[in-house]
């Protein structure tokens, strides 16, 4: 009997130790690992050869992810030497509860560098090569009143159901507004031309199923965090609306344009400051 009790106690201790190690990994190890994914698109229509794009999403600044943490990602983005940089939404996790400095966020965003060899001419005559869209968290907690200014001060232009064309290139960039809290309108892609290489930025990936009749070559999304915690039951709880079907990575569609959707796993976390089997991600896209 005593031997049985000792065995049970040892097993319980091992389970507690294992659970503690797993929690420590999910909390302090995996969220700090940045995975870089390169996507080389060899058949990009009229896009000029060698256009390099850096993509990041879902920063979710909070007490668990600070501008200092983000600077590690900025260094990795700058090492890519991108021509264009896209941010796919969800800057601050909960603006009402955020006690950090938005000026520090602006400073970190300003550190992101581009080659300066390409860009789009904006309505005010300036040229921009860093673009962003709204995510659902950018509308929550009152952030919708400040998000565009924060991004603009950081060197980004926020596209809200709008399209811009790269200067002297047959490439367009369309940004769709958030579909959950915002005013997303996929019909804004109806202005796209067949002769251009058309890139769409949308925080939520699942809207792609309503866009395959439009001339979209490449759509980039975030929102899902790749599931964030890939465990039975928990995985489904972390899949948000408009992010339950297309969760992570590449999806190719058999439409006229052979549209490619890429879902980035994001950098930060929400609900719980944990990740498991879904490393934070930066995506590098090369149009050749």
C-alpha positions as CSV (number, residue, x, y, z in Angstrom):
1,X,0.0,0.0,0.0
2,X,2.8,2.4,0.9
3,X,4.6,1.5,-2.3
4,X,1.4,2.3,-4.3
5,X,1.1,5.7,-2.6
6,X,4.7,6.5,-3.3
7,X,4.2,5.6,-7.0
8,X,1.1,7.8,-7.2
9,X,3.0,10.7,-5.5
10,X,5.9,10.3,-8.0
11,X,3.5,10.3,-10.9
12,X,1.7,13.4,-9.6
13,X,5.0,15.2,-9.1
14,X,6.1,14.3,-12.6
15,X,2.8,15.6,-14.0
16,X,3.1,18.8,-12.1
17,X,6.7,19.2,-13.2
18,X,5.8,18.5,-16.8
19,X,2.9,21.0,-16.7
20,X,5.2,23.6,-15.2
21,X,7.8,23.1,-17.9
22,X,5.1,23.2,-20.7
23,X,3.7,26.4,-19.3
24,X,7.1,28.0,-19.0
25,X,7.8,27.1,-22.7
26,X,4.4,28.4,-23.8
27,X,4.8,31.7,-21.8
28,X,8.5,32.6,-22.1
29,X,10.1,30.6,-24.9
30,X,7.9,30.1,-28.0
31,X,6.4,33.7,-27.9
32,X,10.0,35.0,-28.2
33,X,11.0,32.9,-31.2
34,X,10.5,34.6,-34.5
35,X,10.1,32.4,-37.5
36,X,10.9,33.9,-40.9
37,X,9.0,32.5,-43.9
38,X,10.1,33.4,-47.5
39,X,7.6,33.2,-50.3
40,X,9.1,33.5,-53.8
41,X,6.6,34.1,-56.5
42,X,8.2,33.3,-59.8
43,X,5.3,34.1,-62.0
44,X,4.2,37.6,-61.0
45,X,2.8,38.9,-64.3
46,X,4.0,42.4,-65.0
47,X,5.6,42.9,-61.6
48,X,9.1,44.1,-61.9
49,X,11.7,41.4,-61.1
50,X,13.1,41.3,-57.6
51,X,10.4,43.3,-55.7
52,X,11.0,42.4,-52.0
53,X,8.2,42.8,-49.4
54,X,8.3,42.4,-45.6
55,X,5.0,41.4,-43.9
56,X,4.1,41.5,-40.2
57,X,0.9,41.3,-38.3
58,X,-0.9,41.2,-35.0
59,X,1.7,42.9,-32.8
60,X,-0.8,43.3,-29.9
61,X,1.3,45.6,-27.8
62,X,0.5,45.0,-24.1
63,X,2.3,44.4,-20.8
64,X,3.4,41.1,-22.4
65,X,4.7,42.5,-25.6
66,X,6.4,45.9,-25.5
67,X,8.1,48.2,-28.1
68,X,11.4,46.9,-26.8
69,X,10.3,43.3,-27.7
70,X,9.1,44.6,-31.1
71,X,12.5,46.1,-31.9
72,X,13.8,42.5,-32.3
73,X,11.3,42.1,-35.1
74,X,12.3,45.4,-36.6
75,X,15.9,44.4,-36.8
76,X,14.8,41.2,-38.6
77,X,12.6,43.2,-41.0
78,X,15.5,45.6,-41.8
79,X,17.8,42.7,-42.5
80,X,15.5,41.7,-45.3
81,X,16.2,45.0,-47.0
82,X,12.6,45.3,-48.2
83,X,11.2,47.5,-51.0
84,X,7.8,47.5,-49.4
85,X,6.5,46.8,-45.8
86,X,3.0,45.7,-45.0
87,X,1.4,45.6,-41.6
88,X,-1.8,43.6,-41.5
89,X,-3.5,45.0,-38.4
90,X,-4.0,44.6,-34.6
91,X,-1.4,47.0,-33.2
92,X,-2.4,47.3,-29.5
93,X,-4.2,44.4,-27.8
94,X,-6.6,46.6,-25.7
95,X,-6.1,50.3,-26.0
96,X,-8.2,51.0,-22.9
97,X,-5.9,48.9,-20.7
98,X,-2.6,49.8,-22.4
99,X,-0.4,51.8,-20.0
100,X,2.6,52.0,-22.4
101,X,3.6,55.0,-24.5
102,X,2.3,55.2,-28.0
103,X,5.3,57.5,-28.7
104,X,7.5,54.5,-28.1
105,X,5.4,52.5,-30.6
106,X,5.7,55.3,-33.2
107,X,9.5,55.4,-32.6
108,X,9.7,51.6,-33.1
109,X,7.6,51.7,-36.3
110,X,9.8,54.6,-37.6
111,X,12.9,52.4,-37.3
112,X,11.6,50.1,-40.1
113,X,13.6,50.9,-43.2
114,X,12.9,50.3,-46.9
115,X,15.2,50.4,-49.9
116,X,13.5,53.6,-51.1
117,X,13.6,52.4,-54.7
118,X,9.9,52.0,-55.1
119,X,6.6,53.3,-53.7
120,X,3.2,54.6,-54.4
121,X,2.3,58.2,-55.1
122,X,-0.3,59.2,-52.5
123,X,-3.1,61.7,-53.0
124,X,-1.1,64.4,-51.3
125,X,1.8,63.9,-53.7
126,X,4.1,62.1,-51.3
127,X,5.5,58.7,-52.0
128,X,4.9,55.8,-49.5
129,X,6.3,52.3,-49.3
130,X,5.0,51.2,-45.9
131,X,1.3,50.3,-45.8
132,X,-1.1,49.1,-43.1
133,X,-4.8,48.1,-42.7
134,X,-7.1,48.2,-39.7
135,X,-7.6,45.0,-37.6
136,X,-10.5,44.4,-35.3
137,X,-8.4,45.4,-32.2
138,X,-7.5,48.7,-33.9
139,X,-11.2,49.6,-33.6
140,X,-11.6,48.3,-30.1
141,X,-11.1,50.3,-26.9
142,X,-11.1,53.6,-28.6
143,X,-8.0,53.0,-30.7
144,X,-9.9,53.8,-33.9
145,X,-9.5,57.5,-33.0
146,X,-5.7,57.3,-32.9
147,X,-4.6,54.3,-35.0
148,X,-4.1,56.1,-38.3
149,X,-2.1,58.9,-36.7
150,X,0.1,56.4,-34.9
151,X,0.8,54.5,-38.1
152,X,1.3,57.8,-40.1
153,X,3.8,59.1,-37.6
154,X,5.6,55.8,-37.9
155,X,5.8,56.2,-41.7
156,X,2.9,54.0,-42.7
157,X,-0.1,54.8,-44.9
158,X,-3.4,53.1,-43.7
159,X,-5.5,51.9,-46.6
160,X,-9.2,51.9,-45.9
161,X,-11.1,50.2,-48.8
162,X,-8.6,52.0,-51.1
163,X,-6.2,51.1,-53.8
164,X,-2.8,52.6,-54.7
165,X,-0.5,51.9,-57.6
166,X,3.2,51.6,-57.4
167,X,5.0,54.3,-59.3
168,X,6.2,53.1,-62.8
169,X,5.2,49.5,-62.0
170,X,2.1,47.4,-62.9
171,X,1.5,46.6,-59.3
172,X,-1.4,47.7,-57.1
173,X,-2.0,47.5,-53.4
174,X,-5.5,47.4,-52.0
175,X,-6.3,47.7,-48.3
176,X,-9.6,46.4,-47.0
177,X,-11.0,47.7,-43.7
178,X,-11.6,45.5,-40.8
179,X,-14.6,43.2,-41.4
180,X,-15.7,42.6,-37.8
181,X,-16.0,46.1,-36.2
182,X,-14.9,48.3,-39.1
183,X,-16.4,49.0,-42.5
184,X,-14.7,46.4,-44.7
185,X,-16.0,46.4,-48.3
186,X,-14.6,43.8,-50.7
187,X,-16.3,45.5,-53.7
188,X,-13.5,48.0,-53.6
189,X,-11.4,45.4,-55.5
190,X,-13.8,45.8,-58.5
191,X,-11.6,48.7,-59.7
192,X,-8.6,46.3,-60.2
193,X,-7.4,45.8,-63.7
194,X,-6.5,42.5,-65.3
195,X,-3.2,43.8,-66.6
196,X,-1.9,44.6,-63.2
197,X,-0.4,42.4,-60.5
198,X,-2.9,43.1,-57.7
199,X,-2.1,42.6,-54.0
200,X,-4.8,42.8,-51.4
201,X,-4.2,43.4,-47.7
202,X,-7.0,42.2,-45.4
203,X,-6.7,41.5,-41.7
204,X,-9.3,38.7,-41.8
205,X,-8.4,35.9,-44.2
206,X,-11.8,34.1,-44.6
207,X,-13.2,36.9,-46.8
208,X,-11.1,35.4,-49.6
209,X,-14.0,33.0,-50.5
210,X,-16.0,36.1,-51.6
211,X,-13.2,37.6,-53.7
212,X,-12.2,34.9,-56.1
213,X,-14.2,36.5,-58.9
214,X,-12.1,39.7,-58.6
215,X,-8.6,40.0,-60.3
216,X,-6.7,39.4,-57.1
217,X,-3.3,37.8,-57.5
218,X,-2.1,37.8,-53.9
219,X,-3.9,38.4,-50.6
220,X,-2.1,38.8,-47.3
221,X,-3.9,38.4,-44.0
222,X,-3.2,37.9,-40.3
223,X,-5.8,37.7,-37.5
224,X,-5.6,34.0,-36.5
225,X,-2.1,33.9,-34.9
226,X,-2.0,30.4,-36.5
227,X,-4.4,29.3,-33.7
228,X,-1.9,30.6,-31.1
229,X,-2.3,27.5,-28.9
230,X,-2.4,24.4,-30.9
231,X,-3.9,22.0,-28.4
232,X,-7.2,20.1,-28.6
233,X,-10.2,22.2,-27.7
234,X,-8.0,25.3,-27.0
235,X,-7.2,25.7,-30.7
236,X,-10.8,26.2,-31.7
237,X,-11.3,28.8,-28.9
238,X,-8.4,30.9,-30.4
239,X,-9.8,30.9,-33.9
240,X,-11.6,34.2,-34.4
241,X,-14.5,35.1,-36.7
242,X,-13.4,35.3,-40.3
243,X,-10.3,33.3,-39.4
244,X,-11.7,29.8,-38.8
245,X,-11.0,28.3,-42.2
246,X,-7.8,29.8,-43.4
247,X,-5.5,29.6,-40.4
248,X,-1.9,29.7,-41.4
249,X,0.4,29.6,-44.5
250,X,-0.5,29.3,-48.2
251,X,-3.8,28.7,-49.8
252,X,-4.0,28.5,-53.6
253,X,-7.4,28.9,-55.4
254,X,-8.4,27.4,-58.7
255,X,-9.9,30.6,-60.2
256,X,-8.9,32.5,-63.3
257,X,-6.1,34.3,-61.5
258,X,-4.9,31.3,-59.4
259,X,-5.2,33.6,-56.4
260,X,-2.7,33.0,-53.6
261,X,-3.7,33.7,-50.0
262,X,-1.0,33.8,-47.3
263,X,-2.0,34.0,-43.6
264,X,0.8,35.3,-41.4
265,X,0.8,34.0,-37.8
266,X,1.6,37.4,-36.3
267,X,4.0,38.5,-33.6
268,X,2.0,39.0,-30.4
269,X,-0.7,37.2,-28.4
270,X,-4.2,37.9,-27.2
271,X,-6.5,36.5,-24.5
272,X,-3.5,34.6,-23.0
273,X,0.2,35.5,-23.3
274,X,0.9,32.0,-24.6
275,X,1.9,30.3,-27.8
276,X,2.3,26.6,-28.6
277,X,3.2,25.1,-32.0
278,X,2.5,28.5,-33.6
279,X,5.8,30.5,-33.7
280,X,5.5,34.2,-34.2
281,X,6.2,35.0,-37.8
282,X,7.7,37.5,-40.3
283,X,7.0,36.9,-43.9
284,X,9.3,37.9,-46.8
285,X,7.8,37.9,-50.3
286,X,9.9,38.2,-53.4
287,X,8.1,38.9,-56.7
288,X,10.3,37.7,-59.5
